[in-house]
Amino acid sequence: MTTSASVCVSASTAAEQFTALVARAGAAGVGIGRVVHRTDKAVVATGRYDGRPVIAKLLTTDDPYWVGRRHHELRTYELFVDQPPPVTVPHTLWADDRLTVLTRLPGQRLHDQRHLTHDLKPSTARLVLDTLDALSAWTPTPALPEAIDYHGRIDAEYAAALLNDSDQHALHTLVGQLGPARAAAHGDPLPANLLLDGTHCALIDFEHVGNYLPGYDLALLHIVSAAASPTLATAIAARVHTADIASPYLVNLLLLTCREIRLHTRLQAGGSTASRLAYLRQLLSQARHDVQALVQ
């Protein structure tokens, strides 16, 4: 799996993307308002369609991986209609080969960047985790696809030199011991994909939804938030303990930390990137220690 980190888009590229979005949306009868999110693969804007507020999302890359992720997301929205999950999610109103028009949900993003930069109130941390827990209990039929080949991912991170022989052995052992049990997960619960509206939290962007080892969403949320929010980090640790999912959580945490390091090494060097890489390498060291301790 690849997850796009936040990137800087040149003014000319941004203008071209916006022009393409307005043109594509206009042909669908959607009036575009303002851009609310932009990555290296998509631009997202508010709009109106048939008199109702909507979100318009335009795929801006031809990368087969992201084209496939978008198809997966559209199929997921179809599943939401037939078997609604126990959380608030958007619904598709219109789609073509590039543009997706979705119902606009109330609320504000938990944060616009990939990594949190401030601590959360205990009530906010609890709300976010309650929402992810509720989604993990969703069991549609047929089952969601298994999102990760864990053994393959372990070997890939070993080949990338982010894991050593002991790490590789410990992870393969744990995944074998954990067996086939998987749980539904959003797959990308970044702060920008969590909409807060008072005492309510909704989830958006379902390109990576699927079945994972338990604790996947908690592990990713820890990686992108714990450094700034000890309140959320403590709450995540408590959920892992209560659910008795330490082993699968640590497998997810270690593999996701490896991925996050790879993402950040491709970003332009700078103060924030360097400090996050330093933090991630500390997290990697601790996760490797914790995983190996489980098989000793």
N, C-alpha and C positions, 0 to 999 in steps of 0.2 A: 504494500500500500504506500502511496505517496500523498502527503498532505502539503498543500502550498502554504508557505510562510508569507507574511505580509511583505510586499515589495513596493518600491517606489516606481511609479509609472510616469514617463515624461509627459510634459504638458501636451505635446503634439499627439502622442499616442492616446492620452486620455480624451482629447478632443475628437479624435477619429473614432474611438470606442463609443463615445456619447452620441455622435452623429449616426453611427450604425445602429445603436440601440433605438434612437428616436425613429429612424426610418423603418426598422423592422417592427417596432411596436405600433407605429402609425398604421402599417398595413394590417395589423391585427385589431385595430380599433382602440388601441391603448394610448392615452395621453400621458406623456412622461413628465414627472415632476423634477425631483433632484436625486442625484446619485448618493446612496447611503453606504455603499461598500464597494471596494474594488480590489481585485487581486490580479496576479499574472495570468489568470485563466477565465475570469468572468467580471462583469460589471453589473451591479445591482442598483435599481432605482425605484423610487415610489412612483405611483401613477394612478390613473383612474380608468376603469373598464366597465361599461354599462352603468355608469353612475356610482360605482362603488370603489373604495380605495383598494389598491392592489400593489403587489410587488412584482416588478419585471426583472428577470435575470437573463442576461445574454451571455452565452458561452463565446469566448473570444479566442480560443485556441483550437487547433486541429489535432492536437496530441491525442492519439487513439486511447490512451489511458483515461483522459478526462472526458472524452466523448462517451466511453463506456460507463464511467461513473455517472454521467448525466442520465443515460438510459436506465441505469440501476435506480437512480433517484425517482425518475418518472414512474417506473414500475412500483416503487414503494408508495408513492402517492395514490396510485390505483388501489393498492392493498389497504391503505388507510380508509378508503371509502367503504370497502367490503367488510373490513375487520378493524374498526377504529381502535387505536392504542389508548391506554389509560392516561394519556397526557394530551395537552393542546398542541396541535400541529397544523400547518397550513394545508390548503387543498388546491389542486391544479384547476385553473379556469380555462386555460388555453395553452397550447404548446405547438411548436413546429420543430425543425431540425436544429435550431439555435436558441430560440426564445422560449422561456417558460414564464407564464403569468400565474401568480399565486394570490390567494386571499391574503390580505394584509392583517397581521395579528397586532393587537395592542401591546404596548410595552417598549422599553428601551433595552438595548444590548447591555449585558453585564459590563462589557468593556469593548472598545473598538479594536484594540490590538490583540495580538495572539497571546501575550502574557499579561496577567494582571499586574497593576502597578500600585495597588492599594489594598489594605486589609478590608475584609467584609465584616458586616455585623453578624453576630451569631444567627439571627433570624433569617438573614439572606443566605448564609451558608446552609442552614437547615432546609430552606425552600428549594435551593438548587439540588441538593442531594436527595431530597424526597422525590423530586421530579425524575431524576435519573434512576432511582430505585423503582419507581412506578413503571418506567419503561422496561426495566430488566425483567419484570414479571409478565410482560406481554408474550403470548405464545400463539401467534397466528398459524393457520393451516392453509397451505403447506408452510413448513417452517422457513424462517428467514435463512438465506444462504450462509454457510460458514465462511466468515470473512477472511480468515487468516489460515494459511498452512504454517502452523507454529514450528514444526520441525524444519521446514524450508526457511523460515525467517531466522531461526537460530543459526543455521549454517551460513546464511547470507551475512549476518552481522559478524560471525566468526571470520568469514572471508574478507570483510571490510576492516578487520583487525581491531574491532571494538570489543570483542570477547576473546578470552584466552581458552586454552584447552579445558581447564577446570570449569569455567563458566559454561562452555558448550556442553560438557558432560552433565553438569548439574541441571541445566535447562532441559535437555533431552530426557533426563531421568524424571524430572518433575512433570513434564507434559505427559509422559507415558503413564505415570502414577495417577494423574488427574483424569485420564480417560476421555471419553467422548462428550461429557457433559458440557453444554454451552448455554449462554444466556443472551437474550436480546440486549443490544447496546446501540447507542446513537453512533458511536464510532469516531466522532469528532466534536466532543462537547467543549469547544473553545469558548471563551467569554463572549465572542461575537455571535455565537450560535445559541445563546441563552437570552431570551427576552423576559424581562421582569416588569410586571405591572401590579404594583402594590404587593398583595400577598399571593400572587399568581406567577408561575413561571411556564413559559412555552418554549418549545424546541423548534429550531429551523435548520435547514440545510441537511438533507439526509443522503448525501452521496456515499456515505460509508456505513450506513446502518446495516446490521447483520448480527449473526450469532458469534460470540467470542467467549473465551474463558471468562468466568465471572470476575468482575472488578476492573474490566477494561476501561470503562468511562471514568471510574474513580482514579485510576492510575494516570490517565492522560490529564485529567483536571488537576491532579496533584503536581504534575510536571510543570504546567503552565501557570500555576497560581501559588504554590506553597511558599516560594521565596518572598512574595509580597503579602501573603495572607496567612499568617500563622493560625488564625481562627479557622479558616477553611481546611488547612492541613490537619489540624487537630480533629476536626469533625470527620474528615475522610478516614483518618486512622481509627476513630471510634466505630465508623460504619463497617470497616473491614473486620475489626475484632468481633463486633456483634453478629455479623453474617458468617463468621468463621471461614473467610475466604483468603487468608493470608497467602497461601501458596500460589493460587492462580493470580492474585493481585500482584505479587512480587514478580512472577514471570512476565506479566504485562508491563509492569513498571520498568523492568530492566530492558526489555525489547523496545519499548517506546522511548526510553531515554537514549538508546543507541540511535534510533531514528531521528530524534530531535537534534542530537549532535550533528548528524549528517546534514540535516536541513540548515543548521546555522553555519556550518563550515562553507556552505555555498553562498551565503549572504555576503554583501559588501562589508569589509572590516570596519569596525567603528567601536565607540565606547560601549554602547548598549549590547552589541553583538558579542564583544569580548567578555563583558561581565557575565552575560548569560551563558556563554560557553564555559566559563570558569565554574559557574554554579552547576551546570549540567554535568561537567566532569566529576565534580564532587558527588553529585547525586548518583552518577554511574558507579563510582567506587563503592558507595554505601550499598547500592542495589546488588552489585556483584557479591559483596560480602554476605548480605542477607540471604541471597539465593543459595550460595554455596553452603551456608550454615544449615539450610533445610535438608540437605542430603548427607550430612556428616553424622 
